[in-house]
Amino acid sequence: MTTPPRNRPFSQVDVFTTTPYRGNPVAVVRDAVGLEDDQMAAFARWTNLSETTFLLPPSAEGAAAGADYRLRIFTPAGELPFAGHPTLGSCHAWLAAGGTPREPGVVVQECGIGLVPLRRDASSAPPDGGAAPGGRLAFAAPGLLTDEPIDLSTLAAITRALGLEARDVVDHRFLDNGPGWRVLLLGSAEKVLALDPDFTGLGDLAIGVVGPYAALGDGRYDGPDGAAVEVRGYALDMGIPEDPVTGSLNAVVGQWLMPDGLLPQAYVASQGTALGRAGRVHVTRDDSQTVWVGGDAVTCIEGTVLL
């Protein structure tokens, strides 16, 4: 039976930016109790954002494992088991609305892929290490479900659709952390920014492209705000021709390129430049080899929705 509509608390949060309207927005329904799947999907289509999320109490199993809340994540095309910027933006909204984590300093999100821990980014943490609103949050990248080269026929189709020659692709991987990303490494950030995709040729694949900025020495790079790489992500299967800033994609890029030393153990990625945004993704790898993906967030809209 469909739940009758009522006013529900709502936030729209811009993620991977400290400046409103320069990152990637996520719509967050902060109380989704009683909503049916089709109601969530219809609202996500209506917002027409890359992702819309719904906060719920954790399941009994999730609560027993330490979850603070459960998150449902929808694109205009359907539900995702995990996504990065919705994770950060929804946690920001939950904390700002007075959410208190069970374990000080750590928020545990339950979602389709399982439990995802979040913490205050070390470079922006308050002295007590708490998880109060304000400062940059970071999520622990989920483990990879798939890590293998892209099959050659798919790679050729992607390369053609992006307007590249085979020699432009330095390396490539199929990396699945919930969303399954086919990721191409190009020789430079400039090549990434110059892409003009033929979207009809990309089909229903989620495609990521990454290219380095020039290293200046001492761990510095000449990208915007010192960014080490430029990233672009295309996800027509999710109803998103080009995503402004993508946490799950940046997570798999770090998991792929950091262990081999192609990226340092802490770096900033730039994304959204081609769309007039200025997303900044802070990626680190700790001593346990966990990759953490961090981003600032700003609440731009707050109120209620009839749902």
N, C-alpha and C positions, 0 to 999 in steps of 0.2 A: 504494500500500500504506500503510495507516495505521501511524504510528509508535507502538510500544508506549509506554505511559505511564512516566514517570520523574519524580523530584523536580526541580523547576525553581525557580530563585530568583524571589521574588515580593515586590512591595511594593504597599501601598495608600496612596495619597497624597491628602491633602486640599488642594485648590487654591483660590487666591484668598482665602486667609486665613492669619493667623499663629496662630489659635486652633484646635486640632483640633476637627473635627466641626461647624464653622460655615461651611465652604465647599462645594466640590463634589468628591466622591471619584472617583478613577480607579484601577482595578485594573491593575497593570503586571506582565506576565510578562517578566522581564528576559532570558530566554534562550528564544527561540521556534524555534530551529533544528530543522528536521525536522517541525514541526507542519503538518498539512494545513489548508486553509481551513475544512473542516467541523468540525475539532477546535477551531479558534479560535472559530468562530461558536457552537458548543455551550457552550464555557466562558463566553463573553460572556453568553449567555442565562442560564447558571447563576448568575453573579455578580449579575445583574439590576441592575447599575449603568447609568447613562446611557452610559458608555463603558468598555471594557476594551481595553488595548493590548498589543502584542507587539513586543518589541525584537529586531531581527535585524541581522546585518552588512549594510552597504550593498550594493546591486547593483554589478556591475562598472561600469555607466554612472554610478551615483551616486557611487561611490568616485572615479572619474576626475574628477567635477565637484566633489569636495570634501566629500562627505557623511561624517559620523562614524558614523551608524547609520541603519537603515531602521525605520520604524514602521508597523505595521498597526493600524488603529483600527476597533473593532467596537462597535456598539450592540446591544441585544437583538434588533433587527430586521434587522441586516445591517452591511456594511462602509461606512465613510466615507472619502473621499479626504483629508479634512482635518478637524480639530476643534481648538479652542483650548485648553481646559483639559487634554485628554489630552496635547497637545504640551508644555505647561509641566510637568505632573506627571511625564510619562515622562522628560523631560530632567532634572528634579530627581532622579528615581530612578537614572538612568544615571550622573549625576555623583556622587551619594552612594555608588554601588557602585564608584567608582574610575575611571569613564570619563574619558578625557583627550582633549580636542578636538585636532584636527590643527593648527588655527590658534588661538593663545592668545587667550582672551577671546571667542571666537565658537564656538558649536556649530551644526553644520549637520545638520538632520534631512531625511531622504528619506522622502516619503510619497506617497500617491496623486496629490496635486496638483503634486508636484515637490519642489524643495529649499526648505526653510524655515529661515532663519537665526534663531538665538536668541543673546541677549547678556544680560549682567548689566545690569539697570535702572540708569541713571546715578545715581539718587538713593540706591541701596543698594549700589553697586559698591565693592569693596575698593580700596585705593590703587593696586594694580598693574593694576586693570581685569580681573583674571582671572575665570575661570568656575568657581571652586571651589564646592563645596556651601555653602549658606548665602547669604542675600540673595535679592533678588527677580529672577526671570528675566523676560524679555520676548521675544516673537516678532514678527518682521516680518510684518504682515498680507499674505497673498497678494493679488495683483491681482484685481480683480473680473472675473468671467466675464460677468456680466450686471448692468446698472445702468439700470433703466427704471421708470416708474410701474407700479403694480399695475393690471391690467386691471379695469375698473369692475365687472364682474359678480363677480369674485373679491373685490374690495374690499368690495362690499356684503355678501357672505356672511360675510366675516371680521368686519365691523363688527357684524352681527346676532349672531354667535356670541359676541362679546366683550361684548354688552349695551350697545353704544355707539350714539349717533346720528351721522349723517354729519357734523354740525357739530363733533363732538368731535375729529375727525381733522384735525390741522393740515397734515400732509403724509404721503406714503407712497411707498415704493420697493420694487421687487423687486431684491434684492442677492444675488448668488451668488458665494461664495468657496470653493466645494466643496460645503458645504451651501447650499441656496438659501433665503434668508430673505425673507419678505414682512414688511416693517417698517412699523409705524405710529408716527408722531410725534403724541403728545397734548399738551394744553396745560399739564399739570402732572404732577409726580411723584405727587401725591395721586390723580389720575385713574387712573394706572397701578396704584397699590396697591389701588384700589377694585374692580378688575376681578374678575368672577366668571364665567369662561367656561363656555359650553355646549360641552363638548369634542366632542359628536356633530356640532356644526355646523362645527367646524374641519377636519374631514376629514383628509386626509393631507398637509396643508401644514405647513411650519415657519414659525411666526409669531413675530415679535419686536415688542415694544411699548416705547417709550421716552418719558419725560416729564421736564421740567426741574424742579429745585428752584429756589427763589428766589435770585437773585443778591444778595449782600451788598455788592458793590463790592470793588475791589482783587483781583479774581480769586477771591473767596471765595464759597461757596455754603452754604446752610443745611441741606443733606442730611447724613445720618449720616457722621461722619468727614470732613465737608466735601465730600461727594459732590455733583457737579453734576447728575446725572441718576439716575433709577430705571429699571431695565430688567427686563423679564420676557420669558421665551422659552418657547414651546410647540412640541413636536415629536412629534406622535403618529405620524408616519410613521417615526420612529426608535424608537418604543416608549417615548417620554418625554412624559407629559402636560404637566408643567412642569419645566423644567431649573433646578436651583438657581442655577448661575452659568455663563455661556456665553461662552467666548473668541471663537469665530467670529462670534457675533452682535454682541458688543461691538466687534469689528474692523470690521464693515461699518457700524455706527452711526458710529464715528469717521471712516471713509472718506467717509461721506455728509455728516455735519453739520459737520465741522471746516473743510473748504475754503471753505464759505460763511460762516464766522464764527459759526455758530449754537452752536458749542462752542469753547472756547479750545484752544490748541495743546497743552495738557497739562491733564488733568482726571482725576477719580476717578468711576467709575460704581458705584452700589450695585445689587446684585441678590441675590435670595434672601430678602428681607425677608418676603414673603408666605408663605414656607415655614419661617420660623423660623431661617433662616440669616443670615449677615452677610458676604456676598461683597463684596470690594472689587477693582475692576478699574482698573488704572492705564494710561491711554491717553495717548500722546504722538505728535506729528507732527514729524519732523525737517526739516532744511533741504532734504533731497532729496524731501520730500513723502511719505516712507514713514511709515505709521502703525505704531507699536509698541504691543503689548498686553502689559502686565505683570501679574504676580500672585505673591504669596508662596505657599509650599507647605510642608506639614508631612507627614512620613511617619508614618502612624498604625499601620500593620501591616507587619511584615517577617518573612519566613520562606521556606517553600517550598510549592509546590503540586504535587500528583500529576497530571501532564498529559502 
